[in-house]
Amino acid sequence: SSDLEAAGAKSAIGENSDKDFLAKTFEGADCVFILLMSSLFNTDCDKDFIVGINASIDAILESGVKNVVYWSSIGADEPEVGFHYPCEQAIRQKLGGLNSVIFVRPSNFYSNFENNIATIKSDGKIYGNIPKEAVQRYVHPDDIAEACYNLILTPNPSEKFKIFDVNSDKVDSFQLEKFFSEAVGKKVEYVCVPVEVTIDVMTGFGMAKNPVSKVMSFYKDGAFERAI
């Protein structure tokens, strides 16, 4: 928080489940930016999101804030995918009286490719769950930050429950292979891995199966295709 304070921000350290703390923190604010987090190592990850969003909603109503920007995710239209669908629904049901409510949905992060550094070095492979011929959207955190910055500072009363997709590029896996091959100076191949295999690998590292399965369900039953 020291870096934020040096830039002029005021920090308030507490729990996102503490409605009273949040309401006090939100007092006098023009807009609240909601970013909920948990851990895939936590079996109750989905419950953390529900508790956090309900506390945030109650605090927003109590404090009188009129504008909200909620950090959501690609695929949040799917009830079985990830953790943001029930949060968006709760916001729609309870915050209809606000001036503006925006759902920011970033696509896949470029930084996720860092997980492939070791395999690129060892056997020239990038592993993922997207079919090789499919076009995928990727985003850089800087682009998300710029989008959220503008939405927070310039709320539009005509935008109630607007979905704001944030993407930096659209590429297929053949373009990714070309990019990485040129960048590292050797042939790099993309390999599509079955979802069940990825779940086994992630739980093998100690992550909890329930939240992992919810995240990975984005790549099952057509959810990915509908999202793009």
Disulfide bonds with the S-S distance in Angstrom:
none
